[in-house]
Amino acid sequence: MVITITTAIKDIILQIAAASSFLLLFQWRLNQSHPARRNLKFPDDHTFLALCCALSLILCSVLSGSLFGIINLNWAVVPAFIGMLYGSLRSRIFLGVLLLACTIVFHYPFTPLHILLDSNILIFPLVFSLAKRFKQGTDLEKISIMWGLLASCTLFRVLTPLLDGKSYSVLRPNEIALILCMLFFRFLFGGFMIYWLESALDKLEVEERIAHMSERFRWETDNLQQITNMVPLSIFSIDDNYKITSINDTMMKKLQTRLPNIKRSDVLFLPVFDLIHKLKLNEDKELDRLLEIIVLKQRFMEKVNCLGRVLHILAAPLVPQEPGQIGGMVLVIQDVTEEEMIRSELDHVERLTLVGQMAAGITHEIRNPMAVVRGFLQLMREKSTPDMDSYYQIVMDELDRANSIITDFLSLAQSGISSKEDSNLHDVIEELAPLLWADANLRGQIVELKLCDSLPVLRLNVKEIKQLVLNLGRNAMEAMEAKGVLTLETRCESGKVELLVRDTGSGMSETELEKMFVPFFTTKDQGTGLGLPLCLSIVERHGGAISVDSCAGSGTVFIVSFPYETKEKATYAEA
């Protein structure tokens, strides 16, 4: 009797192991199911579960037997129902046919009634109808459906011996107790399998969601990093411990201009104050306010002068992850030095425009009375005594000087659009040469012409270019003593025509060089300070540029350059 009980318990344990064997295979599947590691040729999870259940079904059928010669011991129905409920219609049909086939092959005695009851084929329609509801139900509803199906199977299993004419009365109480325990445990076992599968599938779903969110987060992070690297702004962020957590490429390039050997890895997680110390910016008083803002985690937006550059700095605190915490900061730095220079130049242009508007507005109002005054002075001079001529001449010279200033005002205020024609610069210079030579002879100076062999034809306003050459030439003469040499030189190179006006005077200081094109700045006793600004205005109207090379004691060279078309399109005129 003891041997019989022991054998029965051993057979029950084998059935439990066989019925739960599909869990091992399915667990392996779940361990391999991360999207980055999944073999795409493998079936989906539910199809794989059906295949695992099929293997467990076959194993249970192979190990099946009779318990005390009364009741059939085969738990194949547990993995079969689980595979049917979780699988597709094709999986349900496959497992149903497989369960029926295994019952036919491994069941004894082989009678239609036994096959019908032990294969549970009568319950298949119920399984098929409940499959959809099972998939949509909660965990408790799924366990309840499984228990209901197992209860029907248990009823068939208990009735089968009675239909064979067998009686449970021949069994001992402990054998009956073991049978009842086995049936009850199978009932619980089916519910536990459902609970375990739902927990595993939920965990898998959570892991896949986390993996998807992580992938999405990495994609957005990389995308944001690419965007910050593309913008021409220096951007970096710091955490609540003032350590640098991110930095874009523009900022790294700026740092490498000061620290050539620095790398991104050297900057990340470095305290921002240490970086400022490395850059030797801690002595810059302009940054004291910014450092205070960083410490206090406050919003900051100002322009700061740092190392000779104008920086527009925006510092903004980051929202902390949890209420009550202190978040980090993001700092955006833009170098606006060029913009400030352009703004300064625009202000300069606006001032010149205002001067021009004023000159244009008052020209007629001043010139007409001056013409009347000069006319009456000439009449009075004719009727006055000769000893008064010198006084009249002084007044008339001053009136002529005032008229000259007004004329310069008008020229300086002239519009950027002027009529131009195809001209050769050599023709203009040669036409003015006699006038310059005569002026130089009166001063005891020499004029030299060093003209290149040929120049391309330029679009010039000849009247303005003559005024330009005369102004620069006479300025050079006035800067030299007797025996000084004025040189006019032309050359053509790098897609531009250059006119060089060189003198042997005393040169100019750095202060004079900085202010030489500022209206009304002059070093002459009788100068108006409008000659060089007028020259600059003429050159700019021709799309050219003017530069000066001078130092105190070594003379001055004015270099005027005009752009021209490529050699293939330009027409050359012989000098």
C-alpha positions as CSV (number, residue, x, y, z in Angstrom):
1,M,0.0,0.0,0.0
2,V,2.8,2.4,0.9
3,I,4.5,1.5,-2.4
4,T,1.3,2.3,-4.3
5,I,0.8,5.7,-2.6
6,T,4.5,6.5,-3.2
7,T,4.2,5.6,-6.9
8,A,1.0,7.6,-7.2
9,I,2.7,10.7,-5.7
10,K,5.7,10.3,-7.9
11,D,3.4,10.1,-11.0
12,I,1.5,13.2,-9.9
13,I,4.8,15.1,-9.5
14,L,5.9,14.0,-13.0
15,Q,2.6,15.3,-14.4
16,I,3.1,18.6,-12.6
17,A,6.6,18.9,-14.0
18,A,5.5,18.0,-17.5
19,A,2.5,20.4,-17.3
20,S,4.7,23.3,-16.2
21,S,7.6,22.6,-18.5
22,F,6.3,25.1,-21.0
23,L,7.0,27.9,-18.5
24,L,10.8,27.2,-18.8
25,L,10.7,27.6,-22.5
26,F,8.5,30.7,-22.4
27,Q,10.7,32.3,-19.7
28,W,13.7,31.8,-22.0
29,R,11.7,33.5,-24.7
30,L,10.9,36.5,-22.5
31,N,14.6,36.8,-21.6
32,Q,15.4,37.1,-25.3
33,S,12.5,39.3,-26.1
34,H,14.1,42.7,-25.7
35,P,13.6,44.6,-29.0
36,A,17.3,45.1,-29.4
37,R,18.0,41.3,-29.0
38,R,14.8,39.7,-30.5
39,N,15.3,37.4,-33.5
40,L,12.8,38.8,-35.9
41,K,12.5,35.4,-37.7
42,F,11.1,33.9,-34.5
43,P,7.3,33.7,-34.0
44,D,5.5,36.2,-31.8
45,D,5.1,35.7,-28.1
46,H,1.6,34.1,-28.2
47,T,2.5,31.7,-31.0
48,F,5.6,30.7,-29.2
49,L,3.6,30.1,-26.1
50,A,1.2,27.8,-28.1
51,L,4.2,25.8,-29.3
52,C,5.6,25.5,-25.8
53,C,2.1,24.3,-24.6
54,A,2.1,21.8,-27.4
55,L,5.4,20.3,-26.1
56,S,4.1,20.2,-22.6
57,L,0.9,18.6,-23.8
58,I,2.8,15.8,-25.6
59,L,5.1,15.3,-22.5
60,C,2.1,15.0,-20.2
61,S,0.5,12.5,-22.6
62,V,3.7,10.4,-22.8
63,L,3.9,10.3,-18.9
64,S,0.2,9.7,-18.4
65,G,-1.2,6.7,-16.5
66,S,-3.9,5.5,-14.2
67,L,-4.2,6.5,-10.6
68,F,-5.0,3.4,-8.5
69,G,-6.6,1.8,-11.6
70,I,-9.6,4.1,-11.3
71,I,-8.9,7.6,-12.7
72,N,-6.8,8.7,-15.6
73,L,-3.7,10.8,-14.6
74,N,-3.0,13.2,-17.5
75,W,-2.6,17.0,-17.0
76,A,-2.2,17.7,-20.7
77,V,-5.5,19.7,-20.6
78,V,-3.8,22.4,-18.5
79,P,-1.1,23.5,-21.1
80,A,-3.6,22.8,-23.9
81,F,-6.2,25.2,-22.5
82,I,-3.6,27.9,-21.8
83,G,-2.3,27.7,-25.3
84,M,-5.8,27.9,-26.8
85,L,-6.9,30.8,-24.7
86,Y,-3.7,32.9,-25.4
87,G,-3.2,31.8,-29.0
88,S,-4.9,32.6,-32.3
89,L,-7.6,30.6,-33.9
90,R,-5.0,28.6,-35.8
91,S,-3.3,27.8,-32.5
92,R,-6.6,26.7,-30.9
93,I,-7.3,24.4,-33.8
94,F,-3.8,23.0,-33.7
95,L,-3.8,22.3,-30.0
96,G,-7.3,20.8,-30.1
97,V,-6.3,18.4,-32.8
98,L,-3.0,17.6,-31.0
99,L,-4.8,16.9,-27.7
100,L,-7.3,14.6,-29.4
101,A,-4.4,12.8,-31.2
102,C,-2.4,12.3,-28.0
103,T,-5.5,11.0,-26.3
104,I,-6.0,8.5,-29.0
105,V,-2.4,7.4,-29.1
106,F,-1.7,7.2,-25.3
107,H,-5.1,6.5,-23.8
108,Y,-6.1,3.1,-22.5
109,P,-8.7,1.6,-23.0
110,F,-9.2,2.8,-26.5
111,T,-13.0,3.3,-26.7
112,P,-14.9,6.2,-28.3
113,L,-16.5,7.1,-25.0
114,H,-13.2,7.3,-23.2
115,I,-11.6,9.3,-26.0
116,L,-14.6,11.7,-26.0
117,L,-14.5,12.3,-22.3
118,D,-10.7,12.3,-21.6
119,S,-9.8,14.5,-24.6
120,N,-12.4,17.1,-23.3
121,I,-13.4,17.6,-26.9
122,L,-16.9,18.5,-25.7
123,I,-15.4,21.6,-24.0
124,F,-13.6,22.8,-27.1
125,P,-16.6,24.9,-28.4
126,L,-16.7,26.6,-25.0
127,V,-12.9,27.3,-25.1
128,F,-13.2,28.8,-28.6
129,S,-16.1,31.0,-27.6
130,L,-14.4,32.3,-24.4
131,A,-11.0,33.0,-26.0
132,K,-11.8,36.5,-27.1
133,R,-13.4,37.4,-23.8
134,F,-10.4,35.8,-22.0
135,K,-7.9,38.1,-23.9
136,Q,-9.9,41.2,-23.0
137,G,-10.5,40.4,-19.4
138,T,-8.7,41.3,-16.2
139,D,-6.3,38.9,-14.4
140,L,-9.1,37.7,-12.1
141,E,-11.5,37.2,-15.0
142,K,-8.9,35.1,-16.8
143,I,-8.3,32.9,-13.8
144,S,-12.0,32.5,-13.3
145,I,-12.4,31.3,-16.9
146,M,-9.6,28.9,-16.5
147,W,-11.1,27.5,-13.3
148,G,-14.5,27.1,-15.0
149,L,-12.9,25.1,-17.8
150,L,-10.9,22.9,-15.4
151,A,-14.0,22.4,-13.3
152,S,-15.8,20.9,-16.4
153,C,-12.8,18.7,-17.1
154,T,-12.7,17.5,-13.5
155,L,-16.4,16.6,-13.8
156,F,-15.7,14.5,-16.9
157,R,-12.7,12.9,-15.3
158,V,-14.7,11.9,-12.2
159,L,-17.6,10.5,-14.2
160,T,-15.5,8.4,-16.6
161,P,-14.8,5.6,-14.1
162,L,-18.5,5.4,-13.2
163,L,-19.4,5.0,-16.9
164,D,-17.0,2.0,-17.0
165,G,-18.8,0.4,-14.1
166,K,-16.0,1.1,-11.6
167,S,-16.7,2.2,-8.0
168,Y,-14.7,4.5,-5.8
169,S,-15.8,2.4,-2.8
170,V,-13.0,-0.1,-3.5
171,L,-10.4,2.6,-2.7
172,R,-9.0,3.2,0.7
173,P,-9.7,6.6,2.4
174,N,-6.1,7.8,1.9
175,E,-6.3,6.9,-1.8
176,I,-9.5,8.8,-2.2
177,A,-7.9,11.7,-0.3
178,L,-4.9,11.7,-2.7
179,I,-7.2,11.7,-5.7
180,L,-9.2,14.7,-4.3
181,C,-6.0,16.5,-3.5
182,M,-4.7,15.9,-7.0
183,L,-7.9,17.2,-8.6
184,F,-8.0,20.2,-6.3
185,F,-4.3,21.0,-6.9
186,R,-4.7,20.8,-10.6
187,F,-7.5,23.3,-10.2
188,L,-5.2,25.7,-8.3
189,F,-2.3,24.9,-10.6
190,G,-4.2,26.2,-13.7
191,G,-5.0,29.4,-11.9
192,F,-1.4,29.9,-10.8
193,M,-0.2,29.3,-14.4
194,I,-2.5,32.1,-15.6
195,Y,-1.3,34.4,-12.8
196,W,2.3,33.7,-13.6
197,L,1.8,34.3,-17.4
198,E,0.0,37.6,-16.8
199,S,2.7,38.8,-14.5
200,A,5.4,37.9,-17.0
201,L,3.6,39.5,-19.9
202,D,2.9,42.6,-17.9
203,K,6.6,42.8,-17.0
204,L,7.5,42.3,-20.6
205,E,5.2,45.1,-21.7
206,V,6.6,47.4,-19.1
207,E,10.1,46.6,-20.2
208,E,9.3,47.2,-23.9
209,R,7.6,50.5,-23.0
210,I,10.7,51.5,-21.0
211,A,12.9,50.5,-23.9
212,H,10.8,52.4,-26.3
213,M,10.8,55.5,-24.1
214,S,14.5,55.2,-23.6
215,E,15.0,55.0,-27.3
216,R,12.8,57.9,-27.8
217,F,14.6,59.8,-25.1
218,R,18.0,59.1,-26.7
219,W,16.6,60.1,-30.1
220,E,15.3,63.4,-28.8
221,T,18.5,64.0,-26.8
222,D,20.6,63.5,-29.9
223,N,18.3,65.6,-32.0
224,L,18.4,68.4,-29.4
225,Q,22.2,68.1,-29.2
226,Q,22.4,68.4,-33.0
227,I,20.2,71.5,-33.0
228,T,22.2,73.2,-30.3
229,N,25.4,72.3,-32.2
230,M,24.1,73.9,-35.3
231,V,23.0,77.3,-33.8
232,P,25.7,80.0,-33.8
233,L,25.3,80.4,-30.0
234,S,27.5,79.2,-27.2
235,I,25.3,77.0,-24.9
236,F,26.1,75.1,-21.8
237,S,24.2,74.0,-18.7
238,I,25.1,73.4,-15.1
239,D,23.5,71.3,-12.4
240,D,22.6,72.3,-8.8
241,N,26.2,71.8,-7.8
242,Y,27.5,74.3,-10.4
243,K,29.0,71.5,-12.5
244,I,28.8,71.6,-16.3
245,T,26.4,68.9,-17.6
246,S,26.3,69.7,-21.3
247,I,28.1,72.0,-23.8
248,N,27.6,72.5,-27.5
249,D,30.2,72.6,-30.3
250,T,30.2,76.4,-30.6
251,M,31.0,76.8,-27.0
252,M,33.8,74.2,-27.3
253,K,35.3,76.0,-30.2
254,K,35.3,79.3,-28.2
255,L,37.0,77.5,-25.3
256,Q,39.6,76.0,-27.6
257,T,40.6,79.4,-28.9
258,R,41.7,80.2,-25.3
259,L,42.7,76.6,-24.3
260,P,43.8,74.7,-27.4
261,N,44.3,71.4,-25.7
262,I,41.0,71.3,-23.8
263,K,38.5,68.5,-24.7
264,R,34.8,68.0,-24.1
265,S,35.6,65.3,-21.5
266,D,37.7,67.9,-19.6
267,V,34.8,70.3,-19.4
268,L,31.9,68.0,-18.6
269,F,31.2,67.8,-14.8
270,L,33.8,70.5,-14.2
271,P,32.6,73.2,-11.8
272,V,31.9,76.3,-13.8
273,F,34.0,78.4,-11.4
274,D,37.0,76.2,-12.1
275,L,36.5,76.7,-15.9
276,I,36.4,80.5,-15.4
277,H,39.6,80.3,-13.4
278,K,41.2,78.3,-16.2
279,L,40.2,80.9,-18.7
280,K,41.6,83.6,-16.4
281,L,38.3,85.4,-16.4
282,N,37.9,85.7,-12.6
283,E,39.8,89.0,-12.7
284,D,37.3,90.5,-15.1
285,K,35.0,92.8,-13.1
286,E,32.4,92.8,-15.8
287,L,31.7,89.1,-14.9
288,D,31.1,89.6,-11.2
289,R,27.4,90.2,-11.8
290,L,27.1,87.0,-13.8
291,L,28.9,85.0,-11.2
292,E,26.5,86.3,-8.6
293,I,23.6,85.4,-10.7
294,I,24.9,81.8,-11.2
295,V,25.3,81.4,-7.4
296,L,21.8,82.7,-6.8
297,K,20.3,80.8,-9.7
298,Q,18.5,83.9,-11.0
299,R,17.6,85.0,-14.5
300,F,20.1,87.2,-16.2
301,M,20.2,88.9,-19.6
302,E,22.8,91.6,-20.3
303,K,25.6,92.6,-22.6
304,V,29.0,92.2,-21.0
305,N,32.4,93.4,-22.2
306,C,34.9,90.5,-21.8
307,L,38.4,90.3,-23.2
308,G,37.7,93.0,-25.8
309,R,34.6,91.3,-27.0
310,V,30.9,92.3,-26.5
311,L,29.0,89.2,-25.3
312,H,25.2,89.0,-24.9
313,I,24.6,86.6,-22.1
314,L,21.3,84.9,-21.1
315,A,21.2,82.8,-18.0
316,A,18.0,81.1,-17.0
317,P,17.3,78.6,-14.1
318,L,16.1,75.1,-15.0
319,V,12.9,73.8,-13.5
320,P,13.8,71.3,-10.8
321,Q,12.6,67.7,-11.1
322,E,10.9,67.7,-7.7
323,P,9.3,70.6,-5.8
324,G,11.5,72.1,-3.2
325,Q,14.7,71.2,-5.0
326,I,17.2,73.7,-6.5
327,G,17.6,73.1,-10.2
328,G,20.5,73.9,-12.5
329,M,20.9,76.6,-15.1
330,V,21.4,77.0,-18.8
331,L,23.6,79.8,-20.2
332,V,23.5,81.1,-23.7
333,I,26.3,83.3,-24.9
334,Q,26.3,85.2,-28.2
335,D,29.3,87.2,-29.5
336,V,27.7,90.4,-30.7
337,T,31.0,92.4,-31.3
338,E,30.5,92.6,-35.0
339,E,26.8,93.6,-34.6
340,E,27.8,96.3,-32.2
341,M,30.4,97.6,-34.7
342,I,27.8,97.5,-37.4
343,R,25.4,99.4,-35.2
344,S,28.1,102.0,-34.5
345,E,28.8,102.4,-38.2
346,L,25.0,102.7,-38.8
347,D,24.9,105.5,-36.2
348,H,27.8,107.1,-38.0
349,V,26.0,106.9,-41.3
350,E,22.9,108.3,-39.7
351,R,24.8,111.2,-38.4
352,L,26.3,111.9,-41.8
353,T,22.8,111.6,-43.3
354,L,21.6,114.1,-40.8
355,V,24.4,116.4,-41.7
356,G,23.6,116.1,-45.3
357,Q,19.9,116.8,-44.7
358,M,20.8,119.8,-42.7
359,A,23.2,121.0,-45.4
360,A,20.7,120.5,-48.2
361,G,18.0,122.3,-46.2
362,I,20.0,125.4,-45.3
363,T,22.1,125.7,-48.5
364,H,19.7,127.9,-50.4
365,E,18.8,129.8,-47.2
366,I,22.4,130.7,-46.6
367,R,23.8,131.0,-50.1
368,N,21.3,133.5,-51.3
369,P,21.9,136.0,-48.5
370,M,25.7,135.4,-48.9
371,A,25.5,136.2,-52.6
372,V,23.6,139.4,-51.9
373,V,26.2,140.4,-49.2
374,R,29.1,139.6,-51.6
375,G,27.5,141.7,-54.3
376,F,27.0,144.7,-52.1
377,L,30.5,144.3,-50.7
378,Q,31.9,144.6,-54.3
379,L,29.8,147.7,-54.9
380,M,30.9,149.3,-51.6
381,R,34.5,148.3,-52.4
382,E,34.3,150.2,-55.7
383,K,33.1,153.3,-54.0
384,S,35.4,153.2,-50.9
385,T,38.9,154.5,-50.6
386,P,41.8,152.2,-51.6
387,D,43.0,151.9,-48.0
388,M,39.8,149.8,-47.3
389,D,40.5,147.2,-50.0
390,S,42.3,144.9,-47.7
391,Y,39.4,144.7,-45.3
392,Y,36.9,144.1,-48.1
393,Q,39.1,141.4,-49.5
394,I,39.3,139.6,-46.1
395,V,35.5,139.6,-45.8
396,M,35.0,138.3,-49.3
397,D,37.6,135.6,-48.8
398,E,35.7,134.4,-45.7
399,L,32.5,134.5,-47.6
400,D,34.1,132.3,-50.3
401,R,35.4,130.0,-47.6
402,A,31.9,129.6,-46.1
403,N,30.6,128.9,-49.6
404,S,33.2,126.2,-50.0
405,I,32.2,124.6,-46.7
406,I,28.6,124.6,-47.9
407,T,29.6,122.9,-51.1
408,D,31.5,120.2,-49.2
409,F,28.5,119.6,-47.1
410,L,26.4,119.0,-50.2
411,S,29.0,116.7,-51.7
412,L,29.2,114.7,-48.4
413,A,25.4,114.4,-48.3
414,Q,25.0,113.3,-51.9
415,S,23.0,110.1,-52.5
416,G,24.7,106.8,-53.0
417,I,23.3,106.7,-56.6
418,S,25.3,108.7,-59.0
419,S,25.7,108.6,-62.8
420,K,28.7,106.6,-64.0
421,E,30.3,106.0,-67.3
422,D,33.0,103.7,-68.7
423,S,36.3,105.5,-67.9
424,N,39.9,104.8,-67.4
425,L,41.6,106.0,-64.2
426,H,44.8,106.9,-66.1
427,D,42.8,109.4,-68.2
428,V,41.6,111.2,-65.1
429,I,45.0,111.3,-63.5
430,E,46.7,112.6,-66.7
431,E,44.1,115.3,-67.0
432,L,44.7,116.5,-63.5
433,A,48.5,116.2,-63.7
434,P,49.2,119.7,-65.0
435,L,47.1,121.2,-62.2
436,L,48.9,119.1,-59.5
437,W,52.3,120.0,-61.0
438,A,51.5,123.7,-61.0
439,D,50.4,123.5,-57.3
440,A,53.5,121.6,-56.4
441,N,55.8,124.1,-58.2
442,L,54.3,126.9,-56.0
443,R,55.2,124.9,-52.9
444,G,58.7,123.8,-54.1
445,Q,57.6,120.1,-54.3
446,I,57.7,117.3,-56.9
447,V,55.0,115.2,-58.3
448,E,55.8,111.7,-59.7
449,L,53.5,109.4,-61.7
450,K,54.0,105.7,-61.6
451,L,51.2,104.3,-63.7
452,C,51.0,100.7,-64.6
453,D,51.0,99.5,-68.3
454,S,47.3,99.0,-68.5
455,L,44.1,99.3,-66.5
456,P,40.7,97.8,-67.0
457,V,37.8,100.2,-67.9
458,L,35.9,101.1,-64.7
459,R,32.4,102.5,-64.2
460,L,33.2,105.9,-62.7
461,N,31.7,109.3,-62.0
462,V,34.6,111.3,-63.5
463,K,33.7,114.5,-61.7
464,E,33.8,112.8,-58.3
465,I,37.0,110.9,-59.1
466,K,38.7,114.2,-60.0
467,Q,37.6,115.7,-56.7
468,L,38.9,112.6,-54.9
469,V,42.3,112.8,-56.6
470,L,42.6,116.5,-56.0
471,N,41.6,116.3,-52.4
472,L,44.1,113.5,-51.6
473,G,46.9,115.1,-53.7
474,R,46.5,118.5,-52.0
475,N,46.2,117.0,-48.6
476,A,49.5,115.2,-49.3
477,M,51.1,118.5,-50.4
478,E,49.9,120.3,-47.3
479,A,51.5,117.6,-45.1
480,M,54.9,118.1,-46.7
481,E,57.6,120.8,-46.5
482,A,59.5,122.1,-49.5
483,K,61.3,119.4,-51.6
484,G,58.7,116.9,-50.6
485,V,57.7,114.3,-53.2
486,L,54.1,113.4,-54.1
487,T,53.7,110.1,-55.8
488,L,50.6,108.9,-57.7
489,E,50.8,105.2,-58.4
490,T,48.3,102.7,-60.0
491,R,48.3,99.0,-60.0
492,C,45.9,96.2,-60.9
493,E,45.8,93.0,-59.0
494,S,43.5,90.5,-57.3
495,G,40.4,91.7,-59.1
496,K,40.7,95.3,-58.2
497,V,42.3,98.6,-59.4
498,E,44.3,100.5,-56.8
499,L,45.3,104.1,-56.6
500,L,48.2,104.9,-54.2
501,V,48.7,108.5,-53.1
502,R,52.1,108.7,-51.3
503,D,53.8,111.6,-49.6
504,T,57.0,112.1,-47.7
505,G,55.6,114.2,-44.9
506,S,55.7,113.7,-41.1
507,G,53.0,111.0,-41.0
508,M,50.1,110.6,-38.6
509,S,49.7,109.4,-35.1
510,E,47.4,106.5,-34.1
511,T,44.9,109.0,-32.7
512,E,44.8,110.9,-36.0
513,L,44.4,107.7,-37.9
514,E,41.4,106.7,-35.8
515,K,39.6,110.0,-36.3
516,M,40.7,111.0,-39.8
517,F,37.4,110.1,-41.5
518,V,35.2,111.6,-38.7
519,P,33.5,114.8,-40.0
520,F,34.9,118.1,-38.7
521,F,38.1,116.5,-37.4
522,T,41.1,118.4,-38.7
523,T,44.7,119.1,-37.9
524,K,44.9,122.2,-40.1
525,D,44.4,125.7,-38.9
526,Q,42.1,126.6,-41.7
527,G,40.7,123.1,-42.4
528,T,37.0,122.2,-42.3
529,G,37.4,118.5,-41.5
530,L,35.2,117.5,-44.4
531,G,37.8,116.6,-47.1
532,L,38.6,113.0,-46.1
533,P,35.0,112.1,-45.2
534,L,34.0,113.4,-48.6
535,C,36.7,111.2,-50.2
536,L,35.4,108.2,-48.2
537,S,31.9,108.9,-49.4
538,I,33.0,109.1,-53.0
539,V,34.9,105.8,-52.8
540,E,32.0,104.0,-51.1
541,R,29.6,105.2,-53.8
542,H,31.8,103.5,-56.3
543,G,31.8,100.2,-54.3
544,G,35.4,100.6,-53.3
545,A,37.5,101.0,-50.2
546,I,40.1,103.3,-48.8
547,S,42.9,102.5,-46.4
548,V,45.8,104.4,-44.9
549,D,49.3,103.3,-44.0
550,S,51.1,105.8,-41.9
551,C,53.2,106.3,-38.9
552,A,54.7,109.4,-37.3
553,G,57.9,110.5,-39.1
554,S,57.7,108.2,-42.2
555,G,55.1,109.7,-44.5
556,T,51.6,108.5,-45.4
557,V,50.1,106.3,-48.2
558,F,46.4,106.4,-49.1
559,I,45.3,103.3,-50.9
560,V,42.1,103.6,-52.9
561,S,40.8,100.3,-54.4
562,F,38.0,99.9,-57.0
563,P,36.5,96.5,-57.9
564,Y,36.3,95.5,-61.6
565,E,35.0,92.5,-63.6
566,T,37.1,89.4,-64.3
567,K,39.8,89.6,-66.9
568,E,37.8,87.6,-69.4
569,K,35.0,90.2,-69.3
570,A,37.1,93.4,-68.8
571,T,38.2,95.6,-71.7
572,Y,41.7,97.0,-71.3
573,A,42.7,100.4,-72.3
574,E,46.4,101.2,-72.9
575,A,47.9,103.9,-70.7
